[in-house]
Amino acid sequence: MGYSVVSLADVGDGCPDILVGSLNTANRNWFFEIKNWKAKPSERRLTPKEKLFHATWRGQIAVIETTAEALKVMTAGRDD
C-alpha cells in the first residue's frame, strides 16, 4: 500500500508499538499503539507507562486493534 512501517516495540517506556510513514500523504508519520482485539478488555488497556507517554507526547498517537482502524486514521481528512 506504499507505507513504511518500523517496529518500536523494543523501545519500551510506553513508546507506541509502530511508526508508519507515507510519501503519499504529504510525508506524514503516524504512531500506533496496537492492542490485541482478541484479548480480554482488561488486557487491552494502556499500561501506566503508555498512558504517561500518550499524555505527554505532543504529536499524533492512535490506539488501534485492526489494520482497518489504522487505515481510517491515516486517511482521515483526505479528499481522494
Backbone as a chain_set.jsonl record, in Angstrom:
{"seq": "MGYSVVSLADVGDGCPDILVGSLNTANRNWFFEIKNWKAKPSERRLTPKEKLFHATWRGQIAVIETTAEALKVMTAGRDD", "coords": {"N": [[0.815, -1.199, 0.0], [2.165, 1.1, -0.03], [3.212, 2.209, 2.296], [5.668, 2.829, 4.836], [6.833, 0.902, 7.517], [7.897, 0.621, 10.825], [8.924, -1.255, 13.586], [8.607, -0.339, 16.934], [8.548, -1.611, 19.246], [10.543, -2.642, 20.915], [11.593, -0.416, 22.121], [10.333, 0.434, 24.466], [9.277, 1.875, 27.661], [6.706, 2.945, 27.321], [6.546, 3.838, 24.74], [4.925, 4.0, 21.557], [3.87, 1.088, 19.61], [4.373, 0.876, 16.793], [5.67, 2.81, 14.024], [4.424, 4.48, 11.286], [4.924, 5.529, 7.999], [4.343, 7.722, 5.17], [4.732, 8.795, 1.849], [2.743, 9.51, 0.222], [0.865, 11.018, 1.493], [1.54, 13.752, 2.008], [4.079, 13.416, 3.224], [3.611, 12.245, 5.786], [3.632, 10.916, 9.153], [2.69, 8.372, 11.457], [2.048, 7.374, 14.757], [1.308, 4.305, 16.281], [-0.303, 2.517, 18.798], [-0.728, -0.78, 19.358], [-3.293, -2.928, 20.176], [-4.438, -6.124, 21.173], [-7.205, -7.355, 19.68], [-8.455, -9.685, 20.288], [-8.002, -10.165, 22.895], [-8.927, -10.02, 26.403], [-10.958, -7.291, 27.587], [-9.696, -5.974, 29.766], [-7.042, -6.516, 29.287], [-6.507, -5.026, 27.109], [-6.191, -2.462, 27.782], [-4.314, 0.607, 28.158], [-1.01, 0.538, 29.451], [0.412, 1.822, 32.535], [2.813, 3.215, 31.828], [2.408, 3.588, 29.075], [0.126, 5.218, 29.145], [1.234, 7.532, 30.324], [3.144, 8.245, 28.37], [1.437, 8.783, 26.18], [-0.011, 10.915, 27.239], [1.896, 12.911, 27.486], [3.13, 13.205, 25.044], [3.539, 15.296, 22.249], [2.524, 15.023, 19.765], [0.804, 13.12, 17.217], [-0.858, 10.136, 18.189], [-2.348, 6.985, 18.007], [-4.53, 4.499, 19.251], [-4.985, 1.273, 18.204], [-6.746, -1.655, 17.041], [-7.032, -3.103, 14.777], [-6.042, -3.464, 11.296], [-7.744, -2.064, 9.628], [-8.622, -0.01, 11.313], [-6.246, 1.433, 11.581], [-5.864, 2.293, 8.926], [-8.092, 3.937, 8.683], [-7.437, 6.036, 10.423], [-5.176, 6.999, 9.089], [-6.188, 7.9, 6.698], [-8.007, 9.823, 7.289], [-9.551, 12.892, 6.687], [-8.568, 13.138, 4.132], [-9.074, 13.939, 0.7], [-9.093, 12.264, -1.474]], "CA": [[0.0, 0.0, 0.0], [3.027, 2.265, -0.127], [3.588, 2.729, 3.608], [6.83, 2.282, 5.534], [6.466, 0.548, 8.89], [9.011, 0.186, 11.663], [8.519, -1.657, 14.925], [9.235, 0.368, 18.048], [8.172, -2.395, 20.42], [11.681, -2.839, 21.816], [11.987, 0.849, 22.743], [9.825, 0.403, 25.836], [8.915, 3.12, 28.35], [5.427, 3.453, 26.87], [6.607, 4.255, 23.34], [3.988, 3.235, 20.735], [4.39, -0.138, 19.016], [4.882, 1.04, 15.433], [5.658, 4.1, 13.342], [4.067, 4.284, 9.882], [5.175, 6.727, 7.213], [3.843, 7.714, 3.799], [5.018, 9.926, 0.978], [1.508, 9.818, -0.496], [0.019, 11.909, 2.292], [2.351, 14.903, 2.417], [5.173, 12.992, 4.105], [3.057, 12.083, 7.134], [4.001, 9.799, 10.014], [1.692, 8.068, 12.471], [2.371, 6.435, 15.826], [0.19, 3.442, 16.651], [-0.245, 1.535, 19.881], [-1.554, -1.887, 18.891], [-3.86, -3.786, 21.209], [-4.974, -7.37, 20.63], [-8.671, -7.333, 19.721], [-8.935, -10.97, 20.814], [-7.725, -10.207, 24.336], [-9.952, -9.501, 27.313], [-10.898, -5.816, 27.669], [-8.72, -5.522, 30.761], [-5.71, -6.684, 28.715], [-6.368, -4.072, 26.002], [-5.987, -1.119, 28.34], [-2.951, 1.114, 28.147], [-0.244, 0.364, 30.685], [0.73, 3.135, 33.118], [3.848, 3.895, 31.032], [1.77, 4.009, 27.83], [-0.723, 6.374, 29.475], [2.107, 8.683, 30.531], [3.693, 8.628, 27.072], [0.348, 9.384, 25.399], [-0.4, 12.187, 27.851], [2.949, 13.913, 27.379], [3.586, 13.335, 23.655], [2.939, 16.474, 21.626], [2.139, 14.696, 18.396], [-0.277, 12.161, 16.995], [-0.779, 8.717, 18.583], [-3.661, 6.336, 17.995], [-4.607, 3.119, 19.725], [-5.733, 0.502, 17.217], [-6.835, -3.105, 17.214], [-7.079, -3.732, 13.456], [-5.478, -2.719, 10.177], [-8.783, -1.138, 9.163], [-8.596, 1.172, 12.186], [-5.056, 2.208, 11.21], [-6.141, 2.941, 7.639], [-9.063, 5.006, 8.931], [-6.681, 7.155, 10.995], [-4.244, 7.534, 8.1], [-6.9, 8.509, 5.569], [-8.934, 10.854, 7.781], [-9.335, 14.236, 6.157], [-8.103, 13.133, 2.741], [-10.114, 14.147, -0.28], [-9.004, 11.349, -2.609]], "C": [[0.858, 1.263, 0.0], [3.431, 2.893, 1.196], [4.884, 2.088, 4.077], [6.406, 2.028, 6.965], [7.715, 0.09, 9.629], [8.465, -0.144, 13.05], [9.318, -0.871, 15.958], [9.025, -0.391, 19.353], [9.32, -2.566, 21.413], [12.138, -1.565, 22.512], [11.546, 0.882, 24.205], [9.451, 1.778, 26.361], [7.644, 3.755, 27.819], [5.403, 3.919, 25.432], [5.632, 3.402, 22.525], [4.668, 2.064, 20.019], [4.999, 0.033, 17.626], [4.83, 2.504, 14.999], [5.414, 3.803, 11.871], [4.29, 5.607, 9.157], [4.654, 6.583, 5.8], [4.259, 8.977, 3.063], [3.746, 10.382, 0.27], [0.599, 10.774, 0.254], [0.867, 13.027, 2.896], [3.407, 14.539, 3.462], [4.746, 12.864, 5.563], [3.644, 10.862, 7.829], [2.906, 9.62, 11.057], [2.283, 7.089, 13.478], [1.12, 5.616, 16.128], [0.569, 2.538, 17.815], [-1.216, 0.437, 19.474], [-2.0, -2.733, 20.079], [-4.517, -4.986, 20.538], [-6.486, -7.411, 20.784], [-9.247, -8.632, 20.255], [-8.765, -11.072, 22.329], [-8.921, -9.69, 25.133], [-9.839, -7.981, 27.372], [-9.852, -5.301, 28.652], [-7.286, -5.622, 30.234], [-5.456, -5.721, 27.557], [-6.171, -2.646, 26.492], [-4.525, -0.701, 28.197], [-2.291, 0.852, 29.492], [0.009, 1.753, 31.281], [1.784, 3.897, 32.311], [3.289, 4.373, 29.696], [0.892, 5.231, 28.058], [0.119, 7.643, 29.624], [2.681, 9.173, 29.2], [2.637, 9.352, 26.248], [-0.023, 10.767, 25.939], [0.64, 13.283, 27.635], [3.48, 14.097, 25.962], [2.836, 14.478, 22.981], [2.546, 16.245, 20.172], [1.032, 13.672, 18.383], [0.09, 10.785, 17.552], [-2.197, 8.181, 18.521], [-3.525, 4.924, 18.527], [-5.504, 2.376, 18.742], [-5.759, -0.968, 17.598], [-6.794, -3.823, 15.87], [-6.386, -2.844, 12.419], [-6.476, -1.7, 9.661], [-8.815, 0.128, 10.012], [-7.393, 2.054, 11.855], [-5.304, 2.965, 9.915], [-7.132, 4.089, 7.798], [-8.364, 6.249, 9.484], [-5.841, 7.816, 9.911], [-4.951, 8.215, 6.932], [-7.898, 9.583, 6.012], [-8.555, 12.214, 7.215], [-8.801, 14.302, 4.745], [-9.282, 13.26, 1.789], [-10.09, 13.156, -1.424], [-9.72, 10.131, -2.292]], "O": [[0.328, 2.374, 0.027], [3.946, 4.01, 1.211], [5.165, 0.935, 3.752], [5.699, 2.84, 7.563], [8.49, -0.722, 9.124], [7.652, 0.594, 13.607], [10.54, -0.754, 15.866], [9.295, 0.132, 20.434], [9.09, -2.629, 22.62], [12.985, -1.622, 23.403], [12.303, 1.311, 25.077], [9.325, 2.731, 25.592], [7.506, 4.978, 27.856], [4.361, 4.351, 24.939], [5.52, 2.202, 22.772], [5.886, 2.053, 19.845], [6.017, -0.584, 17.311], [4.063, 3.31, 15.527], [6.106, 2.978, 11.274], [3.894, 6.668, 9.64], [4.531, 5.473, 5.283], [4.152, 10.085, 3.589], [3.676, 11.507, -0.225], [-0.358, 11.288, -0.325], [0.907, 13.221, 4.111], [3.603, 15.253, 4.445], [5.446, 13.324, 6.464], [4.09, 9.911, 7.187], [2.274, 10.586, 11.486], [2.93, 6.109, 13.109], [0.018, 6.156, 16.218], [1.615, 1.888, 17.812], [-2.401, 0.7, 19.27], [-1.182, -3.191, 20.878], [-5.087, -4.863, 19.454], [-6.993, -7.493, 21.903], [-10.416, -8.675, 20.638], [-9.325, -11.967, 22.963], [-9.802, -9.016, 24.6], [-8.745, -7.437, 27.223], [-9.194, -4.295, 28.387], [-6.41, -4.887, 30.689], [-4.329, -5.607, 27.076], [-6.003, -1.728, 25.689], [-3.626, -1.538, 28.125], [-2.933, 0.935, 30.539], [-0.164, 2.757, 30.591], [1.656, 5.108, 32.13], [3.654, 5.451, 29.227], [0.907, 6.17, 27.262], [-0.245, 8.7, 29.109], [2.703, 10.375, 28.936], [2.905, 10.411, 25.682], [-0.315, 11.68, 25.167], [0.294, 14.464, 27.606], [4.211, 15.053, 25.702], [1.622, 14.6, 23.137], [2.268, 17.197, 19.443], [0.405, 13.392, 19.405], [1.224, 10.331, 17.398], [-3.14, 8.853, 18.939], [-2.529, 4.244, 18.283], [-6.634, 2.789, 18.478], [-4.924, -1.456, 18.36], [-6.545, -5.028, 15.824], [-6.175, -1.65, 12.634], [-6.094, -0.588, 9.294], [-9.015, 1.222, 9.484], [-7.505, 3.28, 11.849], [-4.987, 4.151, 9.817], [-7.017, 5.106, 7.114], [-8.656, 7.372, 9.072], [-5.792, 9.042, 9.818], [-4.343, 9.037, 6.246], [-8.564, 10.185, 5.17], [-7.396, 12.627, 7.258], [-8.599, 15.39, 4.206], [-10.364, 12.738, 2.058], [-10.978, 13.19, -2.276], [-9.774, 9.216, -3.113]]}, "num_chains": 1, "name": "protein.A"}
